[in-house]
């Protein structure tokens, strides 16, 4: 029984340590916003725009 309690305590500590990660805010872009940002910051496209 002592081994089970140690295992349960270890699992509880890991779960407690990881719980702030589950509550962290998450942000995501739409595919359209990601493509716009990539298009605007692409160095090759910027060089081509500058040469026109």
Backbone torsions as a table, in degrees:
resi	resn	phi	psi	omega
1	UNK	NA	-30.4	-179.2
2	UNK	-65.3	-35.2	177.7
3	UNK	-65.4	-38.3	178.8
4	UNK	-64.8	-41.1	179.6
5	UNK	-65.6	-38.8	177.2
6	UNK	-64.5	-41.7	178.7
7	UNK	-64.0	-44.8	179.9
8	UNK	-63.8	-39.7	178.4
9	UNK	-66.1	-40.7	178.6
10	UNK	-64.2	-44.3	178.4
11	UNK	-63.5	-40.5	178.8
12	UNK	-63.7	-41.2	179.1
13	UNK	-65.4	-40.6	178.2
14	UNK	-64.7	-44.3	179.1
15	UNK	-62.3	-40.6	178.7
16	UNK	-66.5	-39.6	-179.8
17	UNK	-68.0	-33.5	-177.9
18	UNK	-88.3	-10.3	-176.2
19	UNK	-61.9	-34.9	176.7
20	UNK	-62.9	-28.1	178.7
21	UNK	-67.1	-33.6	179.7
22	UNK	-71.7	-26.5	-178.2
23	UNK	-93.1	-2.2	-178.5
24	UNK	-67.3	142.2	178.8
25	UNK	-67.0	144.6	-178.3
26	UNK	-122.7	135.9	175.8
27	UNK	-124.9	145.3	179.8
28	UNK	-140.8	144.6	176.1
29	UNK	-93.6	155.3	168.4
30	UNK	-76.2	162.1	179.0
31	UNK	-62.7	-34.9	179.2
32	UNK	-64.8	-45.2	179.6
33	UNK	-64.8	-38.4	178.7
34	UNK	-65.7	-40.8	178.2
35	UNK	-66.8	-40.0	178.0
36	UNK	-62.2	-45.8	-179.6
37	UNK	-64.6	-40.8	178.1
38	UNK	-65.5	-40.1	179.8
39	UNK	-65.0	-41.1	-177.6
40	UNK	-73.3	-26.9	-175.1
41	UNK	-109.1	12.0	-179.5
42	UNK	-78.3	117.1	-176.4
43	UNK	-62.9	-33.8	178.9
44	UNK	-68.4	-42.2	177.5
45	UNK	-66.9	-38.8	178.3
46	UNK	-62.7	-39.5	178.5
47	UNK	-65.5	-40.9	178.2
48	UNK	-65.9	-39.2	177.6
49	UNK	-63.9	-39.2	-178.6
50	UNK	-68.1	-29.3	-177.3
51	UNK	-83.0	-11.9	-178.2
52	UNK	-84.3	NA	NA
